[in-house]
Amino acid sequence: MKVKRMIAILFAVSLLTTGAAGCSAKKDGDGKKEAMGRYVEKQVELPFKEDEEAATLTEDGGKGAVLYSRNKEDGTYKAYRYDGGKFKEEDASWLNSAIGAGGTLSKAVKGEDGNLYAFYGDENAMVHVIRKDGGSSQEIEIPDLAVKDGNGIYPFIGGMRVDKEGNIFLAFPVNGEVVMYDKDTGGKIRSFQGNQFSGLLSMPMDVRDNKILLAGADGSGLVCYDTGSGEVKEETEYADMDVDGILRLGDSDDCILADSKGLHHLTMGGSMSEDLVDGGTSAFGIPQTNIMDLAQIGKGDYTMLQSVQETSGRSTYVMYRYVYDKKAKAKPSRTLRVYGLEESAAVRQAIAKYQQKHPDVGIEYKTGNAGEGTGTKADSIRALNTELLSGSGADVIMLDGLPADSYIEKGILADISGVLNEAGKESDLSDNIIKPYKKDGSIYQIPTRYGIPLLIGGGNAAEAFESADALVDYMKDHAWDDVMDQVDKESLMKLMLNMYYKDIVDKNKQIDTKLLAQLMETVGKAEDNEEGSVTSISTWGSDEGMTESDWDVGKFGSFDKKDTLSSKEMKGIQGMMIPYHYLRREGASPSDVNGIFVPHDIAGINKATRNKELAEDFVRMLLSEEVQSMDVENGFPVNEQAMEAWIQSVEETPDEEEGGISVAVGKASSDGGEGEVTGQEVITFPHQSEVKSLAEIGKKLIVPVQKDDIIGEMILDGAKTYFDGSRSAEEAAEDIAEKADTYLAE
């Protein structure tokens, strides 16, 4: 399946020079020296009127920065000079004289030659480069930009720089190449190879003093070329760079890197680096945001422009200023520790928001997979258990995949009923999600988001999934191909574990070996699909499925198998696009799965914490409308005001041109070939009524499926020994039960 976004948000580079600052110290009450000095984050109020949106930000050679806006109604541009304190409107006629109706500014930059330049896309998506000439502009003709590829698409540009001679450097993210063009003829002078950023819209690079700096081709650091000879001058080790970075060469042998991990100062030609701002505790790392531009106004004074993708798919814009404050404490006076088995975008967002409100509190966020390759998930859980049982460990524990019931039995988790009562005074919380977690009047854990599993398709096959016994009985007389299209044993076994976990593993953690063996035998009837075996005409081919949830099983949209089902977990509005397009096309309705919901970002507080007040504040932040109103595709909000905001953010009839995805419809080959494309369909955001209907389904769900990941892995691994013929189903089930008993006894 070929997917192409019809409207792309442009990321690109902007001007930045270096300015690392040192630290001072003063004595605290005990006479100890306390490190002082750090960068302080402050949000900048944008000067825009209601009909304006941010377009680009560029610094102006030590004279501050210039922020450009676009009028959403008539497409005209304005300029605002920012001096670090206030904005002053300036003339932007040089842009308006060049960019006509249908054109969109991508980036404006200040060249080393002192001139202002910009590039924009016209109504046909062809890129044009212009130079400011008084109140108007002059186009710089570059023949390469007028040449379409084999698919009829003009070249995409991910950034531009201009050297002191006026030569133009354009970045091509798809092949990782930057091409240097002659200022007079527009002809190619030479090219420089960096890292390939296929599928992305930006490419980190900078040009200064006859040097060009790029992300290295192997992804392990940076490479600097001499622009005159094309030879490599030096390479810098920095494997931790994110792909959305902005690079800026400094005055000497150093550079600045800004990415989702923060603001970093690097020494060229070596491996020395310094984190000026940590992305995990600042706006740099907030999910659903992209760094558009970063400008240095003065030494130790940086300004960042960000785009923020809202729940509706539309973008808003924010601006932050980072100023080095030598009087600020280098380290916060208090630290809150948060732990989760896996990284969570929602937790990251809450951390950043919490940090903005409480700059005096540091947050350490550790995950079980933080040290990749250093151990298994079971090792991470054992290490955590050791800490918790000794009365230490994190203050806030995200319990997804952890043995939460065991923690409650052992008295590790604190009662958070009071936290929920306080949060409920600010916003209404979904009672059907909270109620299953009440134990003897107390609540020790709470999902802050939840997924909605759906069965999608026609016919009466959904009735067979109402219970484990019903499915086992139904499948005695049916083949899986009659129920779900394109399935494999492992995915089906995961689905069985999701649907019937509470039947397989009872409240005492005892495994029903008879039922487990029956389910393994039922799943074992499936014939795993091999590449090229699909013969049906479909909208969503087997190559579409990068599974995001263990619930996502079966193919949507088989034209010749309209009665088959697919299972899909809805975790956000964007994730609704493809399933609801299919439902709309077929005139079908989704059904929930036995009242089940999937808890996500499950928060608990360590009873032994010495930071109880901070921990409670953080859980309230996780539940707040401010955090929950953002769709990070990790579950729907339990905050009902946030859910209503999600619904209202979506249009009843979404515009296909402002967020649609064009998808090829084709006939798959029966011999493993490429198949035949027969047409296209445009998938849009779901309709408002569809989001509202799904929210109504969510209000009726009362059965949480909260698995112990280690027991789940034991069941899946044991089932494989039956599928490969090593054991009978009964032997595999008994072996799984023995291992689970040993694990629970540890």
C-alpha positions in Angstrom: 0.0 0.0 0.0 1.3 3.4 -0.9 0.5 6.2 1.5 1.1 9.9 0.7 0.1 12.8 2.9 -1.7 15.4 0.8 -0.6 18.3 3.0 2.8 18.1 4.7 4.1 20.1 7.6 7.5 21.5 6.8 10.3 21.0 9.3 13.6 22.7 8.4 16.6 24.4 9.8 17.0 28.0 11.1 19.9 30.2 12.3 21.6 29.4 15.5 25.1 30.0 16.9 26.7 28.7 20.0 27.0 30.2 23.4 27.7 27.7 26.2 27.8 29.2 29.7 29.5 28.2 32.9 28.3 27.7 36.4 28.9 29.6 39.7 28.3 28.4 43.2 27.1 29.7 46.6 26.9 28.2 50.0 23.7 26.7 51.4 22.6 26.7 55.0 25.1 24.0 55.9 28.0 25.8 54.4 28.2 23.5 51.4 28.7 25.0 47.9 25.7 24.8 45.8 26.1 24.8 42.0 24.3 27.8 40.4 23.4 28.6 36.8 21.1 26.9 34.3 18.9 27.7 31.4 15.3 28.8 32.3 12.4 28.1 30.0 9.7 30.7 29.5 6.8 30.6 27.0 6.6 33.7 24.8 3.2 35.1 24.0 2.8 35.3 20.2 1.7 38.7 18.7 -0.8 37.1 16.2 -4.4 38.0 15.6 -7.0 35.3 15.4 -6.6 34.7 11.6 -2.8 34.4 11.8 -0.5 31.3 12.2 3.3 31.0 12.5 5.2 30.4 9.3 8.9 30.6 10.2 11.4 32.2 12.5 14.9 33.4 11.5 17.6 35.3 13.5 18.9 38.5 12.0 22.7 38.7 12.5 22.7 39.8 16.2 19.7 42.1 15.7 17.2 39.7 17.3 14.9 37.4 15.5 12.1 37.8 12.9 8.9 35.8 13.2 6.8 35.5 10.1 3.1 34.8 10.2 0.6 33.7 7.5 -3.0 34.8 7.3 -5.1 31.7 7.1 -7.8 33.5 5.1 -6.0 35.3 2.3 -2.5 33.7 2.5 -0.6 36.9 3.1 2.4 37.3 5.3 3.5 39.6 8.2 6.8 40.0 9.9 7.4 40.6 13.6 10.9 41.5 15.0 11.5 40.0 18.4 14.3 41.4 20.7 13.9 39.0 23.5 11.3 41.2 25.3 8.7 42.4 22.8 7.6 42.2 19.2 7.5 45.0 16.6 5.7 44.6 13.3 7.8 45.1 10.1 7.2 45.0 6.4 6.9 41.6 4.7 6.0 42.8 1.3 9.0 41.0 -0.2 7.3 37.7 0.6 3.8 38.8 -0.5 5.1 40.1 -3.8 6.5 36.6 -4.7 4.1 34.1 -3.1 0.8 34.1 -4.9 -2.5 32.5 -4.2 -2.0 28.8 -3.4 1.6 29.2 -2.5 3.0 28.5 1.0 6.2 29.8 2.6 8.5 27.0 3.8 11.4 28.9 5.3 13.1 32.3 5.5 16.8 32.5 6.3 19.5 35.2 6.7 22.4 34.4 4.4 26.0 34.8 5.4 26.1 37.5 2.7 23.7 39.6 4.7 20.7 39.1 2.5 17.3 37.6 3.4 16.3 34.5 1.4 13.2 32.2 1.4 11.8 29.2 -0.4 8.2 28.3 -0.9 6.0 25.9 -2.7 3.6 27.0 -5.3 0.1 25.6 -6.0 1.7 22.7 -7.9 4.1 21.9 -5.0 7.1 23.1 -7.0 9.7 24.9 -4.8 10.9 28.4 -5.6 13.9 30.2 -4.1 13.8 34.0 -3.7 16.0 36.7 -2.4 14.8 39.9 -0.7 15.3 43.0 -3.0 14.0 46.1 -1.2 10.3 45.8 -0.8 10.1 43.0 -3.4 12.0 39.9 -4.2 14.0 38.3 -7.0 13.7 34.6 -7.9 16.8 32.5 -8.1 16.3 30.1 -10.9 17.5 26.6 -10.0 16.7 24.2 -12.9 16.8 21.1 -10.7 13.7 22.2 -8.8 11.6 22.1 -12.0 12.4 18.4 -12.7 9.8 15.9 -11.6 10.6 12.3 -10.5 9.1 9.1 -12.0 6.0 9.6 -9.9 5.4 13.2 -11.3 6.5 14.8 -8.0 8.8 17.8 -7.8 11.9 17.6 -5.5 11.2 18.1 -1.8 13.4 20.5 0.1 14.1 20.1 3.8 16.2 23.2 4.5 18.3 26.0 2.9 21.4 27.9 3.8 23.4 30.6 1.9 27.1 31.2 2.1 29.0 34.5 2.2 29.3 34.4 -1.7 25.6 34.0 -2.0 25.7 30.4 -3.2 22.6 28.4 -2.3 22.7 25.1 -0.3 19.5 23.0 -0.5 18.8 19.9 1.6 17.1 16.8 0.1 16.0 14.7 3.0 15.0 11.6 1.0 18.5 10.9 -0.2 20.4 12.7 2.6 22.1 15.0 0.2 22.8 18.7 0.3 23.5 20.4 -3.1 25.4 23.6 -3.5 24.1 25.8 -6.3 25.7 28.7 -8.1 24.1 32.1 -7.1 24.1 33.3 -10.7 23.3 30.3 -12.9 21.5 28.1 -10.4 23.7 25.2 -11.6 25.0 22.5 -9.4 28.5 23.1 -8.0 28.9 20.0 -5.8 27.0 17.9 -3.3 27.6 16.7 0.2 26.3 13.4 1.6 24.7 13.2 5.0 22.2 10.8 6.6 19.2 9.8 4.7 15.9 10.9 6.3 13.4 9.1 4.1 9.9 9.8 5.1 10.8 12.9 7.1 10.4 16.5 6.1 13.5 18.1 7.5 17.2 17.6 7.5 19.7 19.0 10.0 22.5 21.0 8.4 24.3 24.4 8.6 26.8 26.4 6.4 29.3 28.9 7.8 32.8 30.1 7.1 33.3 27.7 4.1 32.1 24.7 6.1 28.9 22.6 5.9 27.8 20.5 8.9 25.5 17.5 8.4 24.3 14.4 10.3 26.7 11.7 9.3 25.6 9.0 6.8 26.0 6.2 9.3 23.9 8.0 12.0 26.7 7.9 14.6 27.5 11.6 14.7 28.2 14.7 12.5 30.3 15.3 9.5 31.8 18.6 8.5 32.9 19.3 4.8 34.9 22.0 3.3 32.5 23.7 0.9 35.3 24.8 -1.5 36.9 21.3 -2.0 34.1 19.0 -1.0 36.5 17.2 1.3 35.7 16.0 4.8 37.2 18.4 7.4 36.3 16.6 10.6 33.8 14.1 12.1 32.1 14.4 15.5 30.9 11.5 17.5 27.3 11.9 18.8 25.1 8.8 18.3 22.3 10.2 20.5 21.1 12.7 18.0 17.4 12.5 17.2 16.2 12.7 13.6 14.3 16.0 14.0 17.4 18.0 14.9 18.5 21.5 14.0 22.3 22.1 13.6 24.2 25.3 14.0 27.9 25.9 13.6 29.4 28.2 16.3 32.1 30.9 16.2 34.9 28.4 16.8 35.2 24.6 16.8 31.8 23.9 18.3 28.2 23.7 17.3 24.6 23.6 18.7 22.1 20.8 18.2 18.4 21.2 19.1 16.2 18.2 18.9 13.4 16.4 20.9 16.0 15.4 23.4 16.9 19.0 24.2 19.5 21.7 23.5 23.1 20.5 23.2 26.5 22.0 22.8 29.0 19.8 21.0 32.8 20.2 20.5 33.6 19.6 16.8 36.0 16.8 15.8 35.6 14.8 19.1 33.0 13.3 21.4 32.5 16.1 24.0 28.9 17.2 24.5 27.0 19.2 27.0 23.2 19.2 27.5 22.1 22.8 28.0 18.4 22.0 28.2 17.0 18.5 28.9 14.3 17.5 26.5 12.7 15.2 29.0 11.8 18.2 31.3 11.2 20.9 28.8 9.1 21.8 25.8 11.7 20.2 23.5 10.4 16.8 24.5 6.7 17.3 24.6 5.0 14.7 22.4 3.1 15.8 19.3 5.4 18.8 18.8 8.0 19.6 16.1 10.8 22.1 16.3 10.3 24.5 13.4 13.1 26.9 14.1 15.6 28.0 16.7 17.3 31.4 16.8 20.0 32.8 19.1 19.3 36.3 20.1 22.4 36.8 22.3 24.9 34.8 24.3 23.0 32.2 26.3 19.7 33.4 24.9 17.8 31.1 22.5 14.3 31.2 21.1 12.4 28.2 19.8 9.3 28.0 17.5 7.3 24.8 17.7 4.3 23.4 16.0 1.9 21.4 18.1 -0.4 18.8 16.5 -3.8 19.0 18.1 -6.2 16.2 18.5 -8.0 17.2 15.3 -4.8 16.9 13.3 -4.5 20.7 12.9 -1.4 22.5 14.1 -1.0 25.4 16.5 2.2 27.2 17.3 4.1 28.1 20.4 7.3 29.9 21.1 9.7 29.4 24.0 12.7 31.4 25.2 15.7 29.8 27.0 17.9 32.2 28.9 20.9 31.3 31.0 20.3 32.5 34.5 23.4 32.4 36.7 21.3 32.9 39.8 19.1 29.9 39.2 20.1 26.7 41.0 21.9 24.3 38.6 19.9 21.4 40.1 16.4 21.5 41.5 16.0 21.4 45.3 13.6 18.5 45.1 13.4 15.4 42.9 10.4 13.2 42.0 11.1 9.8 40.6 8.8 8.2 38.1 9.1 4.6 36.8 7.5 2.6 34.0 8.3 -0.6 32.2 8.2 1.2 28.9 8.4 4.8 27.7 5.1 6.6 27.5 4.4 9.8 25.5 1.6 10.7 27.9 3.9 10.5 30.9 6.5 12.6 29.0 3.9 15.2 28.3 2.9 15.3 31.9 6.5 15.6 33.0 7.1 18.6 30.7 3.9 20.3 31.8 4.6 19.6 35.5 8.2 20.9 35.1 6.9 24.1 33.5 4.7 24.8 36.5 7.3 23.6 39.1 10.8 24.5 37.9 12.1 23.9 41.4 11.2 20.2 41.1 13.4 17.8 39.1 11.9 14.7 37.7 13.8 11.5 37.0 11.9 9.2 34.6 13.3 5.7 34.3 12.0 2.8 32.3 12.7 -0.9 32.2 14.0 -0.6 28.7 16.2 2.4 29.4 19.4 0.3 29.1 18.6 -1.4 25.8 20.2 -4.8 25.5 21.1 -4.9 29.2 18.4 -7.4 30.3 15.0 -8.9 29.9 11.7 -7.5 31.0 11.7 -10.1 33.8 15.0 -8.8 35.0 13.6 -5.2 35.1 10.6 -6.3 37.2 12.8 -8.3 39.6 15.1 -5.3 40.1 12.1 -3.1 40.7 10.5 -5.6 43.1 13.7 -5.7 45.1 13.7 -1.9 45.4 10.0 -1.7 46.4 10.2 -4.5 49.0 13.2 -2.8 50.6 11.1 0.4 51.1 12.8 2.4 48.3 12.1 2.7 44.6 10.3 5.3 42.5 7.8 7.7 44.0 5.2 7.3 41.2 4.9 3.9 39.5 3.3 3.5 36.1 1.9 0.0 36.6 1.4 -1.1 32.9 2.6 -4.7 32.7 3.6 -4.9 36.3 2.2 -7.2 39.0 0.0 -4.5 40.5 -2.3 -6.9 42.4 0.8 -8.4 44.1 2.0 -4.9 45.1 -1.4 -4.1 46.6 -1.4 -7.4 48.6 2.1 -6.6 49.9 1.2 -3.1 50.9 3.5 -1.4 48.5 1.0 1.0 46.9 -0.6 3.9 48.7 -4.4 4.6 48.7 -4.9 7.4 46.1 -8.7 7.9 46.7 -8.0 11.4 48.0 -6.0 12.2 44.9 -8.9 11.2 42.7 -11.4 13.1 44.8 -9.2 16.3 44.4 -8.9 15.7 40.7 -12.6 15.1 40.5 -13.2 18.6 41.8 -11.4 20.1 38.8 -12.9 17.8 36.1 -15.3 14.9 35.9 -13.6 11.5 35.8 -15.0 8.4 34.0 -16.7 6.5 36.8 -16.9 3.3 34.8 -13.1 3.2 34.4 -12.4 4.1 38.0 -15.0 1.8 39.7 -13.3 -1.5 38.8 -10.2 -0.4 40.7 -12.0 0.2 44.0 -11.0 -2.4 46.7 -12.7 -2.2 50.1 -13.3 1.5 49.7 -9.7 2.2 48.6 -8.1 2.8 45.2 -4.4 1.9 44.8 -4.0 2.3 41.0 -5.8 4.3 38.3 -5.6 4.2 34.5 -5.2 7.7 33.2 -6.1 6.7 29.7 -7.8 3.6 28.2 -8.1 1.8 24.9 -11.4 0.6 23.3 -11.1 -2.8 21.6 -13.6 -3.3 18.8 -14.6 -6.1 16.5 -15.1 -4.8 13.0 -16.9 -6.5 10.2 -20.1 -8.1 9.0 -22.0 -11.3 9.7 -22.7 -13.0 13.0 -19.1 -14.2 13.8 -18.7 -11.6 16.5 -21.1 -13.7 18.7 -18.6 -16.5 18.8 -16.2 -14.3 20.8 -18.6 -13.7 23.6 -16.8 -16.2 25.8 -13.8 -18.5 25.6 -16.1 -21.6 25.7 -18.3 -20.2 23.0 -15.3 -19.6 20.7 -13.8 -23.1 21.3 -17.2 -24.6 20.4 -17.7 -22.3 17.4 -14.3 -23.1 15.9 -14.9 -26.9 16.0 -16.9 -26.4 12.8 -15.1 -23.4 11.2 -11.8 -22.4 9.8 -10.0 -19.2 10.8 -10.1 -18.0 7.2 -13.9 -17.9 7.5 -13.7 -15.7 10.6 -10.6 -13.5 10.2 -8.6 -12.8 7.1 -4.8 -12.9 7.2 -4.0 -14.1 10.6 -1.2 -16.0 12.2 -1.0 -18.2 15.3 1.1 -15.8 17.4 -1.2 -12.8 16.8 -4.3 -15.0 17.5 -2.8 -16.3 20.7 -2.2 -12.7 21.9 -5.8 -11.9 21.0 -7.0 -14.9 23.0 -4.9 -13.7 26.0 -6.4 -10.2 25.7 -10.0 -11.4 25.5 -9.9 -14.1 28.0 -7.1 -13.3 30.4 -9.3 -13.2 33.5 -10.6 -16.7 32.5 -7.2 -18.1 31.9 -5.6 -16.5 35.0 -7.9 -16.2 37.9 -7.8 -13.7 40.7 -5.5 -16.0 42.7 -3.1 -16.1 39.8 -3.9 -19.7 39.1 -3.9 -20.8 35.4 -6.9 -22.8 34.1 -4.7 -25.3 32.2 -7.8 -27.1 30.6 -9.1 -23.8 29.1 -5.6 -22.7 28.1 -5.0 -26.1 26.3 -8.3 -25.8 24.5 -7.5 -22.2 23.3 -4.1 -23.3 22.1 -5.7 -26.1 20.1 -8.2 -23.7 18.7 -5.6 -21.2 17.6 -3.4 -24.0 16.3 -6.0 -24.6 13.5 -4.9 -21.3 11.8 -2.6 -21.5 8.8 0.0 -18.8 9.0 0.0 -16.7 5.8 3.1 -16.6 3.7 4.3 -13.6 1.7 2.4 -13.4 -1.6 -0.4 -15.7 -0.6 -3.1 -13.0 -0.7 -5.4 -13.2 -3.7 -8.2 -10.9 -2.6 -8.7 -7.4 -3.8 -8.3 -5.2 -0.8 -7.9 -1.6 0.3 -5.5 -2.5 3.2 -2.9 -5.1 2.2 -0.9 -7.3 4.5 2.0 -5.0 4.1 0.0 -2.2 5.8 0.1 -3.8 9.2 2.7 -2.4 11.5 0.9 -3.6 14.6 0.5 -1.1 17.3 -1.5 -3.2 19.7 -1.8 -6.9 20.5 -5.5 -6.4 19.8 -4.8 -5.5 16.1 -5.5 -8.8 14.3 -7.1 -9.5 10.9 -7.3 -7.5 7.7 -9.8 -4.7 6.9 -11.7 -4.4 3.7 -11.6 -7.7 1.8 -14.0 -7.2 -1.1 -14.5 -11.0 -1.4 -14.8 -11.7 2.3 -17.3 -9.2 3.6 -18.3 -11.4 6.6 -14.9 -11.7 8.1 -13.9 -9.8 11.3 -10.9 -7.8 12.3 -10.0 -6.8 15.9 -8.6 -3.3 16.5 -7.9 -1.3 19.6 -8.9 2.3 19.3 -6.3 4.4 21.2 -6.9 7.9 19.7 -8.6 9.8 17.0 -5.9 9.4 14.3 -6.0 5.6 14.9 -9.7 5.7 14.0 -9.0 6.9 10.5 -8.6 3.6 8.6 -11.1 1.4 10.6 -13.8 4.0 10.4 -13.2 4.7 6.7 -13.9 1.0 6.2 -16.9 1.0 8.4 -18.3 4.0 6.6 -17.6 2.4 3.2 -19.3 -0.8 4.1 -22.2 0.7 6.1 -21.2 -1.4 9.1 -21.1 -0.7 12.9 -18.4 -1.7 15.3 -19.0 -3.7 18.5 -17.2 -3.7 21.8 -15.5 -6.9 23.1 -17.5 -8.1 26.1 -17.4 -4.8 27.9 -13.6 -4.8 27.9 -11.3 -1.8 28.1 -7.5 -1.7 28.0 -6.0 0.4 30.8 -3.1 2.6 29.8 -0.7 4.7 31.8 -1.8 3.2 35.1 -0.6 5.4 37.9 0.2 4.3 41.5 2.1 5.9 44.3 4.8 4.1 46.3 3.6 4.0 49.9 7.2 4.4 51.1 7.7 7.6 49.2 9.2 10.6 51.0 7.7 12.9 48.3 4.0 12.1 48.9 2.8 15.6 48.1 4.8 15.8 44.9 3.7 12.3 43.8 0.0 13.2 44.3 0.5 16.5 42.4 2.0 14.5 39.5 -0.9 12.0 39.4 -3.3 14.9 39.4 -1.3 16.4 36.4 -1.7 13.1 34.6 -5.4 13.3 35.1 -5.7 17.0 34.3 -7.6 18.4 31.3 -4.4 20.2 30.2 -2.6 16.9 29.7 -5.5 14.7 28.7 -6.7 17.0 26.0 -3.8 16.0 23.9 -4.1 12.9 21.8 -0.9 11.0 21.9 -2.4 7.8 20.5 -2.0 6.0 23.9 -5.6 5.8 24.9 -8.7 8.0 25.4 -8.9 10.4 28.3 -10.6 9.4 31.6 -11.1 13.2 32.1 -14.6 13.8 30.6 -14.0 17.4 29.9 -10.9 16.4 27.9 -12.9 13.8 26.0 -15.5 16.4 25.1 -12.7 18.7 23.8 -11.6 15.8 21.6 -15.1 15.4 20.2 -15.5 19.2 19.6 -12.1 19.4 17.9 -13.2 17.2 15.0 -15.4 18.4 12.2 -18.5 16.5 11.2 -17.3 16.4 7.6 -13.5 16.6 7.6 -11.8 18.3 4.7 -10.0 15.7 2.5 -7.4 18.3 1.4 -6.4 19.4 4.9 -5.4 16.1 6.5 -6.5 13.3 4.2 -4.3 10.4 3.2 -4.4 9.2 -0.3 -4.2 5.4 -0.4 -3.7 3.1 -3.4 -6.4 0.4 -3.9 -5.2 -2.6 -5.6 -5.3 -6.3 -6.4 -2.6 -8.3 -4.7 -0.6 -10.8 -6.7 -1.1 -14.6 -6.2 2.6 -15.3 -7.0 4.3 -12.8 -4.7 4.6 -10.0 -7.3 3.8 -6.4 -6.8 0.1 -6.6 -7.6 -2.0 -4.2 -9.6 -3.1 -0.7 -8.5 -6.7 -0.2 -9.5 -7.5 3.2 -7.9 -7.2 5.5 -4.9 -9.2 6.3 -1.9 -8.8 9.3 0.4 -8.9 8.6 4.1 -9.9 11.5 6.4 -10.1 12.1 10.1 -13.2 10.4 11.6 -16.4 12.4 11.6 -17.4 14.1 14.9 -20.5 11.9 15.2 -18.2 8.8 14.9 -15.9 10.1 17.7 -18.9 10.8 19.8 -20.4 7.4 19.2 -17.1 5.7 20.2 -17.0 7.8 23.3 -20.5 6.5 24.2 -19.2 2.9 23.7 -16.3 3.8 26.1 -18.7 4.9 28.8 -20.3 1.4 28.9 -17.0 -0.5 29.3 -16.5 -2.0 32.8 -14.0 -4.8 32.4 -10.3 -3.9 32.5 -7.8 -6.2 31.0 -4.6 -5.6 33.0 -2.0 -8.3 32.4 1.1 -9.2 34.2 3.5 -9.0 31.3 5.8 -11.8 32.6 2.9 -14.3 32.9 1.7 -13.2 29.5 5.1 -13.9 28.0 5.2 -17.3 29.6 1.8 -18.2 28.1 2.9 -17.0 24.6 6.3 -18.8 24.8 4.7 -22.0 26.0 2.0 -21.9 23.3 4.8 -21.8 20.7 6.0 -25.2 21.9 2.6 -26.6 21.0 2.4 -24.9 17.7 5.8 -26.3 16.6 4.9 -29.8 17.8 7.3 -30.0 20.7 4.6 -30.6 23.2 0.9 -31.5 23.3 -1.4 -28.6 24.3 -2.0 -30.2 27.7 1.8 -30.5 28.4 2.4 -27.0 27.3 -0.3 -25.6 29.6 1.0 -27.6 32.6 4.5 -26.3 31.9 3.3 -22.7 31.7 1.4 -23.1 35.0 4.5 -24.5 36.8 6.6 -21.6 35.6 4.0 -19.0 36.6 3.8 -20.5 40.1 7.6 -20.3 40.5 7.6 -16.7 39.2 4.8 -15.6 41.7 6.6 -17.3 44.6 9.7 -15.2 44.0 
